[in-house]
Amino acid sequence: MPCPQCVVNARSHSFVKFGNKDETSYWYTGAGKADELVDTPEKFGYFKQHLDLAKETPKWIWVFDCSGMTSRHHSSIDFMKRLVGSLSNEHEDRLQAIWIVNPSLWIRTAVFVLSPFMNQKLTKKIEFIEGTGASFFVKLIGVRLYSAPWGKP
């Protein structure tokens, strides 16, 4: 079920299941494509409802695409700490990987700064992928795709 903001505007957040392979679901976030900025505890709660959908699957991979991100889309350290805490405490076993596609300097720095506060298992699951070219698509071999959300404006 979508969060209350996404009921009103489906583009509020970007978090969509786009495929699966065996027991693993693949979820996509295009931070630069979301209309809503997630930067308060209440708004984090709304975004967490999306994360909880992924938690209902046996295993999942999160593709976090930084394409189109501007400084407007940069989250606060407080939001990032909440996100890291939620992923570390609630998704540690089911979350198989976080693929950060088209990483910006800001996201690389945020991951570096927050890595000491992350669960070590979570840190090892983060992978930076430059672009949505061959290296990205090789990772998707065998995945049954429902959509290609990285291509949507």
mmCIF file of the C-alpha atoms, coordinates in Angstrom:
data_MODEL
# 
_entry.id   MODEL 
# 
loop_
_atom_site.group_PDB 
_atom_site.id 
_atom_site.type_symbol 
_atom_site.label_atom_id 
_atom_site.label_alt_id 
_atom_site.label_comp_id 
_atom_site.label_asym_id 
_atom_site.label_entity_id 
_atom_site.label_seq_id 
_atom_site.pdbx_PDB_ins_code 
_atom_site.Cartn_x 
_atom_site.Cartn_y 
_atom_site.Cartn_z 
_atom_site.occupancy 
_atom_site.B_iso_or_equiv 
_atom_site.pdbx_formal_charge 
_atom_site.auth_seq_id 
_atom_site.auth_comp_id 
_atom_site.auth_asym_id 
_atom_site.auth_atom_id 
_atom_site.pdbx_PDB_model_num 
ATOM 1   C CA . MET A 1 1   ? 0.000  0.000   0.000   1.00 0.00 ? 1   MET A CA 1 
ATOM 2   C CA . PRO A 1 2   ? 1.419  3.403   -0.905  1.00 0.00 ? 2   PRO A CA 1 
ATOM 3   C CA . CYS A 1 3   ? 2.097  6.020   1.717   1.00 0.00 ? 3   CYS A CA 1 
ATOM 4   C CA . PRO A 1 4   ? -0.460 8.843   2.228   1.00 0.00 ? 4   PRO A CA 1 
ATOM 5   C CA . GLN A 1 5   ? 1.574  11.253  0.114   1.00 0.00 ? 5   GLN A CA 1 
ATOM 6   C CA . CYS A 1 6   ? 1.761  8.830   -2.823  1.00 0.00 ? 6   CYS A CA 1 
ATOM 7   C CA . VAL A 1 7   ? -2.005 8.303   -2.700  1.00 0.00 ? 7   VAL A CA 1 
ATOM 8   C CA . VAL A 1 8   ? -2.396 12.007  -3.498  1.00 0.00 ? 8   VAL A CA 1 
ATOM 9   C CA . ASN A 1 9   ? 0.575  12.213  -5.911  1.00 0.00 ? 9   ASN A CA 1 
ATOM 10  C CA . ALA A 1 10  ? 2.053  8.966   -7.261  1.00 0.00 ? 10  ALA A CA 1 
ATOM 11  C CA . ARG A 1 11  ? 5.308  10.808  -8.014  1.00 0.00 ? 11  ARG A CA 1 
ATOM 12  C CA . SER A 1 12  ? 5.813  11.941  -4.413  1.00 0.00 ? 12  SER A CA 1 
ATOM 13  C CA . HIS A 1 13  ? 8.393  9.234   -3.824  1.00 0.00 ? 13  HIS A CA 1 
ATOM 14  C CA . SER A 1 14  ? 10.292 6.986   -6.139  1.00 0.00 ? 14  SER A CA 1 
ATOM 15  C CA . PHE A 1 15  ? 10.229 3.411   -4.905  1.00 0.00 ? 15  PHE A CA 1 
ATOM 16  C CA . VAL A 1 16  ? 8.985  0.794   -7.330  1.00 0.00 ? 16  VAL A CA 1 
ATOM 17  C CA . LYS A 1 17  ? 9.361  -2.951  -7.662  1.00 0.00 ? 17  LYS A CA 1 
ATOM 18  C CA . PHE A 1 18  ? 10.642 -3.522  -11.175 1.00 0.00 ? 18  PHE A CA 1 
ATOM 19  C CA . GLY A 1 19  ? 11.570 -7.184  -11.321 1.00 0.00 ? 19  GLY A CA 1 
ATOM 20  C CA . ASN A 1 20  ? 12.411 -10.437 -9.637  1.00 0.00 ? 20  ASN A CA 1 
ATOM 21  C CA . LYS A 1 21  ? 14.768 -13.374 -9.907  1.00 0.00 ? 21  LYS A CA 1 
ATOM 22  C CA . ASP A 1 22  ? 14.019 -16.486 -7.881  1.00 0.00 ? 22  ASP A CA 1 
ATOM 23  C CA . GLU A 1 23  ? 13.180 -15.221 -4.357  1.00 0.00 ? 23  GLU A CA 1 
ATOM 24  C CA . THR A 1 24  ? 14.810 -11.830 -4.867  1.00 0.00 ? 24  THR A CA 1 
ATOM 25  C CA . SER A 1 25  ? 12.760 -8.715  -5.660  1.00 0.00 ? 25  SER A CA 1 
ATOM 26  C CA . TYR A 1 26  ? 14.358 -5.694  -7.302  1.00 0.00 ? 26  TYR A CA 1 
ATOM 27  C CA . TRP A 1 27  ? 13.279 -2.218  -6.194  1.00 0.00 ? 27  TRP A CA 1 
ATOM 28  C CA . TYR A 1 28  ? 14.191 1.090   -7.819  1.00 0.00 ? 28  TYR A CA 1 
ATOM 29  C CA . THR A 1 29  ? 14.493 4.601   -6.432  1.00 0.00 ? 29  THR A CA 1 
ATOM 30  C CA . GLY A 1 30  ? 15.194 7.519   -8.739  1.00 0.00 ? 30  GLY A CA 1 
ATOM 31  C CA . ALA A 1 31  ? 15.825 10.240  -6.186  1.00 0.00 ? 31  ALA A CA 1 
ATOM 32  C CA . GLY A 1 32  ? 15.965 12.921  -8.884  1.00 0.00 ? 32  GLY A CA 1 
ATOM 33  C CA . LYS A 1 33  ? 12.537 11.845  -10.152 1.00 0.00 ? 33  LYS A CA 1 
ATOM 34  C CA . ALA A 1 34  ? 10.645 12.206  -6.871  1.00 0.00 ? 34  ALA A CA 1 
ATOM 35  C CA . ASP A 1 35  ? 8.464  15.275  -6.341  1.00 0.00 ? 35  ASP A CA 1 
ATOM 36  C CA . GLU A 1 36  ? 8.584  15.173  -2.534  1.00 0.00 ? 36  GLU A CA 1 
ATOM 37  C CA . LEU A 1 37  ? 11.660 15.991  -0.522  1.00 0.00 ? 37  LEU A CA 1 
ATOM 38  C CA . VAL A 1 38  ? 12.005 13.542  2.365   1.00 0.00 ? 38  VAL A CA 1 
ATOM 39  C CA . ASP A 1 39  ? 13.676 15.535  5.091   1.00 0.00 ? 39  ASP A CA 1 
ATOM 40  C CA . THR A 1 40  ? 11.537 15.523  8.221   1.00 0.00 ? 40  THR A CA 1 
ATOM 41  C CA . PRO A 1 41  ? 10.741 12.709  10.689  1.00 0.00 ? 41  PRO A CA 1 
ATOM 42  C CA . GLU A 1 42  ? 7.127  12.605  9.447   1.00 0.00 ? 42  GLU A CA 1 
ATOM 43  C CA . LYS A 1 43  ? 8.204  12.433  5.813   1.00 0.00 ? 43  LYS A CA 1 
ATOM 44  C CA . PHE A 1 44  ? 10.775 9.763   6.641   1.00 0.00 ? 44  PHE A CA 1 
ATOM 45  C CA . GLY A 1 45  ? 7.909  7.767   8.154   1.00 0.00 ? 45  GLY A CA 1 
ATOM 46  C CA . TYR A 1 46  ? 6.079  7.983   4.841   1.00 0.00 ? 46  TYR A CA 1 
ATOM 47  C CA . PHE A 1 47  ? 9.150  6.833   2.894   1.00 0.00 ? 47  PHE A CA 1 
ATOM 48  C CA . LYS A 1 48  ? 9.713  4.036   5.403   1.00 0.00 ? 48  LYS A CA 1 
ATOM 49  C CA . GLN A 1 49  ? 6.299  2.655   4.453   1.00 0.00 ? 49  GLN A CA 1 
ATOM 50  C CA . HIS A 1 50  ? 7.800  2.022   1.009   1.00 0.00 ? 50  HIS A CA 1 
ATOM 51  C CA . LEU A 1 51  ? 10.837 0.292   2.501   1.00 0.00 ? 51  LEU A CA 1 
ATOM 52  C CA . ASP A 1 52  ? 8.502  -1.883  4.565   1.00 0.00 ? 52  ASP A CA 1 
ATOM 53  C CA . LEU A 1 53  ? 6.961  -3.183  1.321   1.00 0.00 ? 53  LEU A CA 1 
ATOM 54  C CA . ALA A 1 54  ? 10.348 -4.523  0.279   1.00 0.00 ? 54  ALA A CA 1 
ATOM 55  C CA . LYS A 1 55  ? 10.817 -6.034  3.723   1.00 0.00 ? 55  LYS A CA 1 
ATOM 56  C CA . GLU A 1 56  ? 7.802  -8.272  3.060   1.00 0.00 ? 56  GLU A CA 1 
ATOM 57  C CA . THR A 1 57  ? 9.726  -10.120 0.331   1.00 0.00 ? 57  THR A CA 1 
ATOM 58  C CA . PRO A 1 58  ? 12.176 -12.938 1.197   1.00 0.00 ? 58  PRO A CA 1 
ATOM 59  C CA . LYS A 1 59  ? 15.134 -11.093 -0.368  1.00 0.00 ? 59  LYS A CA 1 
ATOM 60  C CA . TRP A 1 60  ? 15.523 -7.772  -2.103  1.00 0.00 ? 60  TRP A CA 1 
ATOM 61  C CA . ILE A 1 61  ? 17.986 -5.564  -3.942  1.00 0.00 ? 61  ILE A CA 1 
ATOM 62  C CA . TRP A 1 62  ? 17.688 -1.788  -3.932  1.00 0.00 ? 62  TRP A CA 1 
ATOM 63  C CA . VAL A 1 63  ? 18.765 0.105   -7.029  1.00 0.00 ? 63  VAL A CA 1 
ATOM 64  C CA . PHE A 1 64  ? 19.270 3.722   -5.960  1.00 0.00 ? 64  PHE A CA 1 
ATOM 65  C CA . ASP A 1 65  ? 19.702 5.891   -9.057  1.00 0.00 ? 65  ASP A CA 1 
ATOM 66  C CA . CYS A 1 66  ? 21.281 9.311   -8.575  1.00 0.00 ? 66  CYS A CA 1 
ATOM 67  C CA . SER A 1 67  ? 20.524 10.474  -12.149 1.00 0.00 ? 67  SER A CA 1 
ATOM 68  C CA . GLY A 1 68  ? 18.924 13.883  -12.200 1.00 0.00 ? 68  GLY A CA 1 
ATOM 69  C CA . MET A 1 69  ? 19.687 14.622  -8.566  1.00 0.00 ? 69  MET A CA 1 
ATOM 70  C CA . THR A 1 70  ? 20.387 18.227  -7.765  1.00 0.00 ? 70  THR A CA 1 
ATOM 71  C CA . SER A 1 71  ? 21.181 19.879  -4.456  1.00 0.00 ? 71  SER A CA 1 
ATOM 72  C CA . ARG A 1 72  ? 17.399 20.121  -4.010  1.00 0.00 ? 72  ARG A CA 1 
ATOM 73  C CA . HIS A 1 73  ? 17.297 16.315  -3.653  1.00 0.00 ? 73  HIS A CA 1 
ATOM 74  C CA . HIS A 1 74  ? 20.084 16.025  -1.085  1.00 0.00 ? 74  HIS A CA 1 
ATOM 75  C CA . SER A 1 75  ? 18.777 14.727  2.211   1.00 0.00 ? 75  SER A CA 1 
ATOM 76  C CA . SER A 1 76  ? 19.837 15.898  5.628   1.00 0.00 ? 76  SER A CA 1 
ATOM 77  C CA . ILE A 1 77  ? 22.236 13.915  7.779   1.00 0.00 ? 77  ILE A CA 1 
ATOM 78  C CA . ASP A 1 78  ? 19.303 13.223  10.117  1.00 0.00 ? 78  ASP A CA 1 
ATOM 79  C CA . PHE A 1 79  ? 17.365 11.575  7.283   1.00 0.00 ? 79  PHE A CA 1 
ATOM 80  C CA . MET A 1 80  ? 20.405 9.595   6.203   1.00 0.00 ? 80  MET A CA 1 
ATOM 81  C CA . LYS A 1 81  ? 20.980 8.372   9.778   1.00 0.00 ? 81  LYS A CA 1 
ATOM 82  C CA . ARG A 1 82  ? 17.342 7.260   10.014  1.00 0.00 ? 82  ARG A CA 1 
ATOM 83  C CA . LEU A 1 83  ? 17.633 5.461   6.681   1.00 0.00 ? 83  LEU A CA 1 
ATOM 84  C CA . VAL A 1 84  ? 20.865 3.714   7.674   1.00 0.00 ? 84  VAL A CA 1 
ATOM 85  C CA . GLY A 1 85  ? 19.338 2.756   11.021  1.00 0.00 ? 85  GLY A CA 1 
ATOM 86  C CA . SER A 1 86  ? 16.223 1.317   9.420   1.00 0.00 ? 86  SER A CA 1 
ATOM 87  C CA . LEU A 1 87  ? 18.196 -0.643  6.820   1.00 0.00 ? 87  LEU A CA 1 
ATOM 88  C CA . SER A 1 88  ? 20.671 -1.917  9.430   1.00 0.00 ? 88  SER A CA 1 
ATOM 89  C CA . ASN A 1 89  ? 18.065 -2.908  12.021  1.00 0.00 ? 89  ASN A CA 1 
ATOM 90  C CA . GLU A 1 90  ? 15.106 -4.040  9.940   1.00 0.00 ? 90  GLU A CA 1 
ATOM 91  C CA . HIS A 1 91  ? 16.493 -5.174  6.576   1.00 0.00 ? 91  HIS A CA 1 
ATOM 92  C CA . GLU A 1 92  ? 19.870 -6.680  7.427   1.00 0.00 ? 92  GLU A CA 1 
ATOM 93  C CA . ASP A 1 93  ? 18.987 -10.247 6.439   1.00 0.00 ? 93  ASP A CA 1 
ATOM 94  C CA . ARG A 1 94  ? 16.616 -9.664  3.529   1.00 0.00 ? 94  ARG A CA 1 
ATOM 95  C CA . LEU A 1 95  ? 18.428 -6.800  1.810   1.00 0.00 ? 95  LEU A CA 1 
ATOM 96  C CA . GLN A 1 96  ? 20.973 -8.454  -0.478  1.00 0.00 ? 96  GLN A CA 1 
ATOM 97  C CA . ALA A 1 97  ? 22.559 -5.399  -2.103  1.00 0.00 ? 97  ALA A CA 1 
ATOM 98  C CA . ILE A 1 98  ? 22.304 -1.663  -2.614  1.00 0.00 ? 98  ILE A CA 1 
ATOM 99  C CA . TRP A 1 99  ? 23.393 -0.645  -6.087  1.00 0.00 ? 99  TRP A CA 1 
ATOM 100 C CA . ILE A 1 100 ? 24.033 3.082   -6.211  1.00 0.00 ? 100 ILE A CA 1 
ATOM 101 C CA . VAL A 1 101 ? 23.817 3.938   -9.902  1.00 0.00 ? 101 VAL A CA 1 
ATOM 102 C CA . ASN A 1 102 ? 25.275 7.166   -11.320 1.00 0.00 ? 102 ASN A CA 1 
ATOM 103 C CA . PRO A 1 103 ? 26.680 8.139   -7.907  1.00 0.00 ? 103 PRO A CA 1 
ATOM 104 C CA . SER A 1 104 ? 27.256 11.814  -7.354  1.00 0.00 ? 104 SER A CA 1 
ATOM 105 C CA . LEU A 1 105 ? 30.060 13.227  -5.250  1.00 0.00 ? 105 LEU A CA 1 
ATOM 106 C CA . TRP A 1 106 ? 27.444 14.087  -2.608  1.00 0.00 ? 106 TRP A CA 1 
ATOM 107 C CA . ILE A 1 107 ? 26.151 10.498  -2.315  1.00 0.00 ? 107 ILE A CA 1 
ATOM 108 C CA . ARG A 1 108 ? 29.679 9.061   -2.264  1.00 0.00 ? 108 ARG A CA 1 
ATOM 109 C CA . THR A 1 109 ? 30.579 11.483  0.527   1.00 0.00 ? 109 THR A CA 1 
ATOM 110 C CA . ALA A 1 110 ? 27.393 10.713  2.460   1.00 0.00 ? 110 ALA A CA 1 
ATOM 111 C CA . VAL A 1 111 ? 28.085 6.963   2.295   1.00 0.00 ? 111 VAL A CA 1 
ATOM 112 C CA . PHE A 1 112 ? 31.688 7.525   3.400   1.00 0.00 ? 112 PHE A CA 1 
ATOM 113 C CA . VAL A 1 113 ? 30.709 9.793   6.310   1.00 0.00 ? 113 VAL A CA 1 
ATOM 114 C CA . LEU A 1 114 ? 27.922 7.462   7.484   1.00 0.00 ? 114 LEU A CA 1 
ATOM 115 C CA . SER A 1 115 ? 29.776 4.166   7.005   1.00 0.00 ? 115 SER A CA 1 
ATOM 116 C CA . PRO A 1 116 ? 31.187 4.140   10.578  1.00 0.00 ? 116 PRO A CA 1 
ATOM 117 C CA . PHE A 1 117 ? 27.582 4.229   11.849  1.00 0.00 ? 117 PHE A CA 1 
ATOM 118 C CA . MET A 1 118 ? 26.372 1.465   9.524   1.00 0.00 ? 118 MET A CA 1 
ATOM 119 C CA . ASN A 1 119 ? 26.097 -2.183  10.314  1.00 0.00 ? 119 ASN A CA 1 
ATOM 120 C CA . GLN A 1 120 ? 29.187 -3.774  8.707   1.00 0.00 ? 120 GLN A CA 1 
ATOM 121 C CA . LYS A 1 121 ? 27.002 -6.245  6.809   1.00 0.00 ? 121 LYS A CA 1 
ATOM 122 C CA . LEU A 1 122 ? 25.142 -3.316  5.270   1.00 0.00 ? 122 LEU A CA 1 
ATOM 123 C CA . THR A 1 123 ? 28.353 -1.507  4.309   1.00 0.00 ? 123 THR A CA 1 
ATOM 124 C CA . LYS A 1 124 ? 29.540 -4.567  2.393   1.00 0.00 ? 124 LYS A CA 1 
ATOM 125 C CA . LYS A 1 125 ? 26.293 -4.641  0.397   1.00 0.00 ? 125 LYS A CA 1 
ATOM 126 C CA . ILE A 1 126 ? 26.788 -1.173  -1.129  1.00 0.00 ? 126 ILE A CA 1 
ATOM 127 C CA . GLU A 1 127 ? 28.120 -1.089  -4.675  1.00 0.00 ? 127 GLU A CA 1 
ATOM 128 C CA . PHE A 1 128 ? 28.652 1.969   -6.861  1.00 0.00 ? 128 PHE A CA 1 
ATOM 129 C CA . ILE A 1 129 ? 27.772 1.527   -10.547 1.00 0.00 ? 129 ILE A CA 1 
ATOM 130 C CA . GLU A 1 130 ? 28.710 4.182   -13.084 1.00 0.00 ? 130 GLU A CA 1 
ATOM 131 C CA . GLY A 1 131 ? 25.793 4.760   -15.448 1.00 0.00 ? 131 GLY A CA 1 
ATOM 132 C CA . THR A 1 132 ? 23.029 2.505   -16.687 1.00 0.00 ? 132 THR A CA 1 
ATOM 133 C CA . GLY A 1 133 ? 25.202 0.941   -19.352 1.00 0.00 ? 133 GLY A CA 1 
ATOM 134 C CA . ALA A 1 134 ? 26.622 -2.536  -19.841 1.00 0.00 ? 134 ALA A CA 1 
ATOM 135 C CA . SER A 1 135 ? 27.905 -3.017  -16.274 1.00 0.00 ? 135 SER A CA 1 
ATOM 136 C CA . PHE A 1 136 ? 24.412 -2.267  -14.941 1.00 0.00 ? 136 PHE A CA 1 
ATOM 137 C CA . PHE A 1 137 ? 22.587 -4.492  -17.403 1.00 0.00 ? 137 PHE A CA 1 
ATOM 138 C CA . VAL A 1 138 ? 24.963 -7.407  -16.836 1.00 0.00 ? 138 VAL A CA 1 
ATOM 139 C CA . LYS A 1 139 ? 23.800 -7.378  -13.208 1.00 0.00 ? 139 LYS A CA 1 
ATOM 140 C CA . LEU A 1 140 ? 20.209 -7.738  -14.411 1.00 0.00 ? 140 LEU A CA 1 
ATOM 141 C CA . ILE A 1 141 ? 20.795 -10.895 -16.480 1.00 0.00 ? 141 ILE A CA 1 
ATOM 142 C CA . GLY A 1 142 ? 18.149 -13.422 -15.529 1.00 0.00 ? 142 GLY A CA 1 
ATOM 143 C CA . VAL A 1 143 ? 15.929 -10.857 -13.798 1.00 0.00 ? 143 VAL A CA 1 
ATOM 144 C CA . ARG A 1 144 ? 12.310 -10.892 -14.940 1.00 0.00 ? 144 ARG A CA 1 
ATOM 145 C CA . LEU A 1 145 ? 11.629 -7.191  -15.512 1.00 0.00 ? 145 LEU A CA 1 
ATOM 146 C CA . TYR A 1 146 ? 8.179  -5.670  -15.005 1.00 0.00 ? 146 TYR A CA 1 
ATOM 147 C CA . SER A 1 147 ? 9.352  -2.212  -16.057 1.00 0.00 ? 147 SER A CA 1 
ATOM 148 C CA . ALA A 1 148 ? 12.461 -0.120  -16.668 1.00 0.00 ? 148 ALA A CA 1 
ATOM 149 C CA . PRO A 1 149 ? 11.892 2.817   -14.295 1.00 0.00 ? 149 PRO A CA 1 
ATOM 150 C CA . TRP A 1 150 ? 15.370 4.266   -14.884 1.00 0.00 ? 150 TRP A CA 1 
ATOM 151 C CA . GLY A 1 151 ? 14.195 5.288   -18.361 1.00 0.00 ? 151 GLY A CA 1 
ATOM 152 C CA . LYS A 1 152 ? 11.200 7.320   -17.179 1.00 0.00 ? 152 LYS A CA 1 
ATOM 153 C CA . PRO A 1 153 ? 11.559 11.107  -16.844 1.00 0.00 ? 153 PRO A CA 1 
# 
